[in-house]
Amino acid sequence: MMTDKEAQAFMQDVDASAPFWVELHDEDRPTIKIQGRDVPRCLYNLMVTRRDVNLYLHGLKPHRGWKIGDVKAYFGLKGGKQKVADAINAMHSEFMGRFKEQNNDEI
């Protein structure tokens, strides 16, 4: 998990008005049921995007219409494919760790 200082530094490079961040902080955000648990749609998009960006990083395009620019716009990121991949992987480990902790507390 990121420290507060690391999180603040990360958020300075991100556009907080991007759709991912808006949906993440929305109280009435849509959810998807995965293995019997409600998962926010934005976190599902993060999981799928992590897979796609890592494929793209290794020279594969996930599907014909996929564009790295769409990923940058949705998550509010800037930079080349390596920087975007690093940011997506950091976000995935941070948010999925928090989500798992939250669900373990409920059980």
ZAMARMI-437763 format. One record per atom (N, C-alpha, C, O): x, y, z; atom name; residue number from 0. Coordinates in steps of 0.001 Angstrom, whole numbers, m for minus. Example, Ala and Ser with C-alpha at 12.3 -4.5 7.8 and 13.67 -1.06 7.14 Angstrom:
<atoms>
ATOM        x        y        z  at    i
ATOM    13190    m5690     7800   N    0
ATOM    12300    m4500     7800  CA    0
ATOM    13200    m3300     7800   C    0
ATOM    14236    m3319     8465   O    0
ATOM    12850    m2250     7080   N    1
ATOM    13670    m1060     7140  CA    1
ATOM    12900       30     7870   C    1
ATOM    13409     1138     8039   O    1
</atoms>
This chain:
<atoms>
ATOM        x        y        z  at    i
ATOM      835    m1177        0   N    0
ATOM        0        0        0  CA    0
ATOM      885     1248        0   C    0
ATOM     1976     1265      570   O    0
ATOM      384     2271     m649   N    1
ATOM     1105     3541     m719  CA    1
ATOM     1026     4281      607   C    1
ATOM       27     4211     1323   O    1
ATOM     2093     4982      911   N    2
ATOM     2043     5876     2067  CA    2
ATOM     1284     7135     1644   C    2
ATOM     1035     7343      457   O    2
ATOM      925     7960     2599   N    3
ATOM      211     9195     2276  CA    3
ATOM     1042    10100     1379   C    3
ATOM      510    10753      481   O    3
ATOM     2320    10137     1619   N    4
ATOM     3207    10981      814  CA    4
ATOM     3260    10477     m633   C    4
ATOM     3204    11270    m1573   O    4
ATOM     3366     9162     m805   N    5
ATOM     3383     8584    m2148  CA    5
ATOM     2052     8808    m2868   C    5
ATOM     2027     9089    m4066   O    5
ATOM      959     8683    m2136   N    6
ATOM     m365     8891    m2727  CA    6
ATOM     m548    10337    m3175   C    6
ATOM    m1108    10587    m4242   O    6
ATOM      m86    11283    m2378   N    7
ATOM     m186    12691    m2754  CA    7
ATOM      655    12991    m3989   C    7
ATOM      222    13731    m4872   O    7
ATOM     1848    12424    m4054   N    8
ATOM     2708    12622    m5222  CA    8
ATOM     2066    12010    m6466   C    8
ATOM     2139    12587    m7552   O    8
ATOM     1443    10853    m6310   N    9
ATOM      777    10196    m7434  CA    9
ATOM     m397    11034    m7930   C    9
ATOM     m579    11204    m9135   O    9
ATOM    m1194    11557    m6994   N   10
ATOM    m2392    12312    m7370  CA   10
ATOM    m2051    13659    m8015   C   10
ATOM    m2901    14238    m8690   O   10
ATOM     m845    14165    m7828   N   11
ATOM     m450    15410    m8487  CA   11
ATOM     m290    15207    m9987   C   11
ATOM     m452    16152   m10760   O   11
ATOM       29    13979   m10408   N   12
ATOM      226    13674   m11825  CA   12
ATOM    m1053    13208   m12506   C   12
ATOM    m1039    12927   m13705   O   12
ATOM    m2153    13120   m11773   N   13
ATOM    m3398    12561   m12301  CA   13
ATOM    m4469    13640   m12363   C   13
ATOM    m4552    14501   m11486   O   13
ATOM    m5285    13585   m13407   N   14
ATOM    m6420    14494   m13540  CA   14
ATOM    m7580    13929   m12722   C   14
ATOM    m8176    12920   m13099   O   14
ATOM    m7898    14576   m11607   N   15
ATOM    m8926    14069   m10690  CA   15
ATOM   m10337    14202   m11245   C   15
ATOM   m11276    13656   m10664   O   15
ATOM   m10508    14912   m12351   N   16
ATOM   m11840    15034   m12948  CA   16
ATOM   m12091    13962   m14011   C   16
ATOM   m13117    13995   m14691   O   16
ATOM   m11171    13022   m14159   N   17
ATOM   m11328    11932   m15125  CA   17
ATOM   m12459    10997   m14680   C   17
ATOM   m12734    10892   m13485   O   17
ATOM   m13112    10321   m15622   N   18
ATOM   m14265     9470   m15287  CA   18
ATOM   m13999     8418   m14212   C   18
ATOM   m14880     8149   m13395   O   18
ATOM   m12808     7818   m14190   N   19
ATOM   m12505     6806   m13179  CA   19
ATOM   m12606     7390   m11777   C   19
ATOM   m13242     6801   m10903   O   19
ATOM   m11983     8542   m11557   N   20
ATOM   m11943     9146   m10233  CA   20
ATOM   m13306     9669    m9810   C   20
ATOM   m13664     9599    m8634   O   20
ATOM   m14065    10193   m10766   N   21
ATOM   m15418    10672   m10460  CA   21
ATOM   m16291     9509   m10006   C   21
ATOM   m17001     9609    m9006   O   21
ATOM   m16236     8405   m10750   N   22
ATOM   m17044     7230   m10400  CA   22
ATOM   m16568     6582    m9108   C   22
ATOM   m17382     6077    m8336   O   22
ATOM   m15269     6588    m8863   N   23
ATOM   m14720     5986    m7649  CA   23
ATOM   m15237     6693    m6401   C   23
ATOM   m15506     6045    m5390   O   23
ATOM   m15377     8016    m6463   N   24
ATOM   m15823     8785    m5298  CA   24
ATOM   m17329     8991    m5242   C   24
ATOM   m17828     9616    m4306   O   24
ATOM   m18058     8481    m6221   N   25
ATOM   m19514     8622    m6251  CA   25
ATOM   m20141     7600    m5300   C   25
ATOM   m19806     6416    m5348   O   25
ATOM   m21040     8052    m4447   N   26
ATOM   m21709     7170    m3486  CA   26
ATOM   m22639     6166    m4181   C   26
ATOM   m22783     5032    m3723   O   26
ATOM   m23263     6583    m5279   N   27
ATOM   m24215     5725    m5999  CA   27
ATOM   m23596     5100    m7242   C   27
ATOM   m24275     4940    m8256   O   27
ATOM   m22319     4747    m7175   N   28
ATOM   m21643     4202    m8345  CA   28
ATOM   m22215     2834    m8713   C   28
ATOM   m22638     2077    m7839   O   28
ATOM   m22226     2520   m10009   N   29
ATOM   m22721     1206   m10440  CA   29
ATOM   m21777       86    m9998   C   29
ATOM   m20567      284    m9897   O   29
ATOM   m22343    m1078    m9741   N   30
ATOM   m21541    m2225    m9316  CA   30
ATOM   m21771    m3397   m10253   C   30
ATOM   m22761    m3452   m10982   O   30
ATOM   m20836    m4330   m10216   N   31
ATOM   m20901    m5569   m10980  CA   31
ATOM   m20707    m6704    m9986   C   31
ATOM   m19875    m6605    m9084   O   31
ATOM   m21464    m7775   m10144   N   32
ATOM   m21324    m8918    m9251  CA   32
ATOM   m20233    m9843    m9785   C   32
ATOM   m20331   m10361   m10898   O   32
ATOM   m19190   m10042    m8972   N   33
ATOM   m18092   m10942    m9320  CA   33
ATOM   m17937   m11926    m8183   C   33
ATOM   m17639   m11536    m7054   O   33
ATOM   m18137   m13192    m8470   N   34
ATOM   m18060   m14267    m7484  CA   34
ATOM   m18922   m13969    m6265   C   34
ATOM   m18512   m14208    m5129   O   34
ATOM   m20109   m13449    m6509   N   35
ATOM   m21064   m13211    m5441  CA   35
ATOM   m20874   m11922    m4665   C   35
ATOM   m21629   m11648    m3733   O   35
ATOM   m19888   m11132    m5028   N   36
ATOM   m19630    m9865    m4331  CA   36
ATOM   m19861    m8704    m5283   C   36
ATOM   m19566    m8788    m6475   O   36
ATOM   m20388    m7630    m4739   N   37
ATOM   m20561    m6424    m5529  CA   37
ATOM   m19232    m5682    m5610   C   37
ATOM   m18642    m5317    m4593   O   37
ATOM   m18778    m5469    m6835   N   38
ATOM   m17524    m4761    m7090  CA   38
ATOM   m17871    m3496    m7870   C   38
ATOM   m18606    m3575    m8854   O   38
ATOM   m17367    m2336    m7461   N   39
ATOM   m17616    m1124    m8241  CA   39
ATOM   m17132    m1297    m9684   C   39
ATOM   m16069    m1864    m9936   O   39
ATOM   m17934     m798   m10617   N   40
ATOM   m17601     m942   m12035  CA   40
ATOM   m16241     m327   m12353   C   40
ATOM   m15512     m854   m13193   O   40
ATOM   m15889      774   m11698   N   41
ATOM   m14609     1417   m11977  CA   41
ATOM   m13438      498   m11597   C   41
ATOM   m12404      512   m12264   O   41
ATOM   m13595     m297   m10532   N   42
ATOM   m12525    m1237   m10164  CA   42
ATOM   m12452    m2408   m11138   C   42
ATOM   m11368    m2918   m11419   O   42
ATOM   m13600    m2832   m11651   N   43
ATOM   m13595    m3867   m12691  CA   43
ATOM   m12866    m3338   m13933   C   43
ATOM   m12060    m4046   m14536   O   43
ATOM   m13158    m2088   m14306   N   44
ATOM   m12463    m1483   m15443  CA   44
ATOM   m10959    m1411   m15191   C   44
ATOM   m10166    m1598   m16114   O   44
ATOM   m10569    m1145   m13967   N   45
ATOM    m9153    m1106   m13614  CA   45
ATOM    m8507    m2478   m13788   C   45
ATOM    m7393    m2581   m14301   O   45
ATOM    m9207    m3534   m13361   N   46
ATOM    m8667    m4897   m13510  CA   46
ATOM    m8464    m5260   m14978   C   46
ATOM    m7419    m5791   m15354   O   46
ATOM    m9460    m4974   m15795   N   47
ATOM    m9388    m5311   m17218  CA   47
ATOM    m8338    m4444   m17918   C   47
ATOM    m7602    m4926   m18779   O   47
ATOM    m8275    m3184   m17551   N   48
ATOM    m7307    m2274   m18163  CA   48
ATOM    m5888    m2671   m17806   C   48
ATOM    m4980    m2535   m18626   O   48
ATOM    m5687    m3158   m16597   N   49
ATOM    m4345    m3618   m16196  CA   49
ATOM    m3884    m4730   m17131   C   49
ATOM    m2745    m4733   m17598   O   49
ATOM    m4781    m5670   m17397   N   50
ATOM    m4446    m6757   m18323  CA   50
ATOM    m4118    m6196   m19705   C   50
ATOM    m3114    m6572   m20310   O   50
ATOM    m4965    m5298   m20200   N   51
ATOM    m4792    m4760   m21543  CA   51
ATOM    m3521    m3926   m21686   C   51
ATOM    m2811    m4039   m22685   O   51
ATOM    m3237    m3095   m20693   N   52
ATOM    m2045    m2240   m20752  CA   52
ATOM     m776    m3087   m20696   C   52
ATOM      200    m2775   m21379   O   52
ATOM     m771    m4144   m19902   N   53
ATOM      403    m5012   m19849  CA   53
ATOM      600    m5766   m21155   C   53
ATOM     1738    m6027   m21547   O   53
ATOM     m483    m6120   m21837   N   54
ATOM     m358    m6709   m23175  CA   54
ATOM      239    m5681   m24142   C   54
ATOM     1153    m5993   m24905   O   54
ATOM     m280    m4473   m24099   N   55
ATOM      178    m3405   m24985  CA   55
ATOM     1644    m3081   m24735   C   55
ATOM     2390    m2786   m25669   O   55
ATOM     2048    m3136   m23486   N   56
ATOM     3437    m2872   m23126  CA   56
ATOM     4385    m3872   m23800   C   56
ATOM     5532    m3542   m24099   O   56
ATOM     3902    m5079   m24033   N   57
ATOM     4723    m6127   m24663  CA   57
ATOM     4487    m6232   m26163   C   57
ATOM     4883    m7218   m26784   O   57
ATOM     3843    m5219   m26753   N   58
ATOM     3717    m5171   m28200  CA   58
ATOM     2439    m5761   m28761   C   58
ATOM     2307    m5864   m29981   O   58
ATOM     1497    m6151   m27925   N   59
ATOM      232    m6709   m28403  CA   59
ATOM     m893    m5716   m28181   C   59
ATOM     m944    m5035   m27157   O   59
ATOM    m1788    m5641   m29143   N   60
ATOM    m2949    m4772   m29010  CA   60
ATOM    m4115    m5668   m28586   C   60
ATOM    m4431    m6626   m29291   O   60
ATOM    m4768    m5377   m27440   N   61
ATOM    m5815    m6256   m26920  CA   61
ATOM    m6953    m6538   m27904   C   61
ATOM    m7428    m7671   m27984   O   61
ATOM    m7393    m5533   m28648   N   62
ATOM    m8361    m5737   m29716  CA   62
ATOM    m8245    m4597   m30712   C   62
ATOM    m7564    m3606   m30450   O   62
ATOM    m8891    m4728   m31826   N   63
ATOM    m8702    m3798   m32930  CA   63
ATOM    m9005    m2347   m32567   C   63
ATOM    m8299    m1445   m33018   O   63
ATOM   m10030    m2105   m31768   N   64
ATOM   m10419     m745   m31445  CA   64
ATOM    m9753     m158   m30211   C   64
ATOM   m10054      972   m29827   O   64
ATOM    m8858     m903   m29587   N   65
ATOM    m8231     m463   m28334  CA   65
ATOM    m7195      620   m28609   C   65
ATOM    m6391      508   m29533   O   65
ATOM    m7228     1686   m27778   N   66
ATOM    m6257     2776   m27920  CA   66
ATOM    m5755     3186   m26543   C   66
ATOM    m6528     3279   m25590   O   66
ATOM    m4464     3426   m26451   N   67
ATOM    m3872     3857   m25183  CA   67
ATOM    m4404     5234   m24793   C   67
ATOM    m4469     5556   m23607   O   67
ATOM    m4782     6044   m25768   N   68
ATOM    m5346     7359   m25496  CA   68
ATOM    m6656     7280   m24731   C   68
ATOM    m6949     8141   m23901   O   68
ATOM    m7451     6240   m25009   N   69
ATOM    m8700     6048   m24276  CA   69
ATOM    m8423     5720   m22806   C   69
ATOM    m9144     6168   m21915   O   69
ATOM    m7388     4945   m22567   N   70
ATOM    m6989     4596   m21190  CA   70
ATOM    m6536     5851   m20447   C   70
ATOM    m6925     6085   m19302   O   70
ATOM    m5715     6646   m21112   N   71
ATOM    m5223     7876   m20500  CA   71
ATOM    m6380     8809   m20155   C   71
ATOM    m6390     9413   m19082   O   71
ATOM    m7356     8930   m21060   N   72
ATOM    m8493     9824   m20821  CA   72
ATOM    m9369     9312   m19684   C   72
ATOM    m9822    10106   m18860   O   72
ATOM    m9619     8007   m19619   N   73
ATOM   m10492     7441   m18589  CA   73
ATOM    m9876     7551   m17194   C   73
ATOM   m10575     7837   m16222   O   73
ATOM    m8575     7325   m17102   N   74
ATOM    m7908     7345   m15797  CA   74
ATOM    m7239     8679   m15489   C   74
ATOM    m6747     8869   m14377   O   74
ATOM    m7206     9602   m16437   N   75
ATOM    m6598    10912   m16206  CA   75
ATOM    m5084    10855   m16136   C   75
ATOM    m4472    11569   m15341   O   75
ATOM    m4473    10016   m16956   N   76
ATOM    m3024     9823   m16927  CA   76
ATOM    m2358    10501   m18113   C   76
ATOM    m3003    10807   m19115   O   76
ATOM    m1054    10730   m17983   N   77
ATOM     m249    11292   m19063  CA   77
ATOM     1031    10487   m19156   C   77
ATOM     1449     9852   m18188   O   77
ATOM     1656    10515   m20335   N   78
ATOM     2947     9860   m20506  CA   78
ATOM     2905     8748   m21526   C   78
ATOM     1887     8497   m22171   O   78
ATOM     4041     8090   m21652   N   79
ATOM     4179     6986   m22591  CA   79
ATOM     3608     5698   m22028   C   79
ATOM     3067     5663   m20923   O   79
ATOM     3744     4626   m22829   N   80
ATOM     3108     3367   m22419  CA   80
ATOM     3715     2786   m21147   C   80
ATOM     2994     2165   m20365   O   80
ATOM     5005     2963   m20912   N   81
ATOM     5617     2441   m19689  CA   81
ATOM     5115     3196   m18465   C   81
ATOM     4813     2588   m17438   O   81
ATOM     5026     4516   m18571   N   82
ATOM     4551     5325   m17452  CA   82
ATOM     3089     5018   m17145   C   82
ATOM     2703     4943   m15978   O   82
ATOM     2279     4842   m18177   N   83
ATOM      866     4499   m17985  CA   83
ATOM      749     3117   m17345   C   83
ATOM      m45     2921   m16425   O   83
ATOM     1539     2161   m17833   N   84
ATOM     1504      806   m17268  CA   84
ATOM     1913      823   m15795   C   84
ATOM     1290      146   m14978   O   84
ATOM     2940     1578   m15448   N   85
ATOM     3375     1673   m14053  CA   85
ATOM     2270     2273   m13182   C   85
ATOM     2025     1799   m12073   O   85
ATOM     1607     3312   m13686   N   86
ATOM      535     3960   m12924  CA   86
ATOM     m650     3022   m12744   C   86
ATOM    m1210     2941   m11651   O   86
ATOM    m1039     2317   m13792   N   87
ATOM    m2170     1385   m13711  CA   87
ATOM    m1844      251   m12743   C   87
ATOM    m2691     m132   m11936   O   87
ATOM     m636     m287   m12811   N   88
ATOM     m247    m1365   m11900  CA   88
ATOM     m216     m886   m10444   C   88
ATOM     m613    m1625    m9543   O   88
ATOM      252      346   m10210   N   89
ATOM      266      900    m8857  CA   89
ATOM    m1157     1104    m8347   C   89
ATOM    m1461      790    m7197   O   89
ATOM    m2021     1629    m9203   N   90
ATOM    m3417     1833    m8820  CA   90
ATOM    m4087      499    m8516   C   90
ATOM    m4840      386    m7549   O   90
ATOM    m3815     m508    m9337   N   91
ATOM    m4427    m1823    m9142  CA   91
ATOM    m4018    m2412    m7800   C   91
ATOM    m4865    m2887    m7043   O   91
ATOM    m2724    m2382    m7502   N   92
ATOM    m2287    m2976    m6232  CA   92
ATOM    m2851    m2200    m5045   C   92
ATOM    m3207    m2800    m4031   O   92
ATOM    m2938     m887    m5157   N   93
ATOM    m3463      m64    m4065  CA   93
ATOM    m4956     m299    m3847   C   93
ATOM    m5381     m617    m2736   O   93
ATOM    m5744     m146    m4895   N   94
ATOM    m7192     m237    m4741  CA   94
ATOM    m7677    m1659    m4489   C   94
ATOM    m8611    m1862    m3713   O   94
ATOM    m7066    m2634    m5124   N   95
ATOM    m7508    m4009    m4902  CA   95
ATOM    m7109    m4465    m3502   C   95
ATOM    m7832    m5242    m2879   O   95
ATOM    m5973    m3993    m3000   N   96
ATOM    m5590    m4295    m1618  CA   96
ATOM    m6590    m3717     m638   C   96
ATOM    m6988    m4381      320   O   96
ATOM    m6993    m2486     m875   N   97
ATOM    m7996    m1851        3  CA   97
ATOM    m9344    m2552     m104   C   97
ATOM   m10023    m2752      902   O   97
ATOM    m9730    m2923    m1313   N   98
ATOM   m11021    m3589    m1518  CA   98
ATOM   m11044    m4946     m823   C   98
ATOM   m12049    m5315     m215   O   98
ATOM    m9942    m5691     m910   N   99
ATOM    m9877    m6998     m243  CA   99
ATOM    m9926    m6842     1270   C   99
ATOM   m10597    m7613     1956   O   99
ATOM    m9209    m5840     1794   N  100
ATOM    m9246    m5593     3243  CA  100
ATOM   m10650    m5227     3704   C  100
ATOM   m11109    m5692     4748   O  100
ATOM   m11322    m4403     2932   N  101
ATOM   m12679    m3979     3269  CA  101
ATOM   m13637    m5173     3282   C  101
ATOM   m14482    m5279     4171   O  101
ATOM   m13509    m6064     2307   N  102
ATOM   m14382    m7232     2245  CA  102
ATOM   m14044    m8245     3329   C  102
ATOM   m14942    m8934     3813   O  102
ATOM   m12782    m8358     3727   N  103
ATOM   m12422    m9274     4800  CA  103
ATOM   m12977    m8792     6150   C  103
ATOM   m13327    m9600     7010   O  103
ATOM   m13052    m7476     6320   N  104
ATOM   m13612    m6919     7556  CA  104
ATOM   m15103    m7195     7659   C  104
ATOM   m15627    m7359     8761   O  104
ATOM   m15805    m7249     6505   N  105
ATOM   m17245    m7479     6505  CA  105
ATOM   m17606    m8930     6798   C  105
ATOM   m18697    m9209     7296   O  105
ATOM   m16711    m9845     6496   N  106
ATOM   m17008   m11283     6651  CA  106
ATOM   m16899   m11701     8097   C  106
ATOM   m17113   m12869     8420   O  106
</atoms>
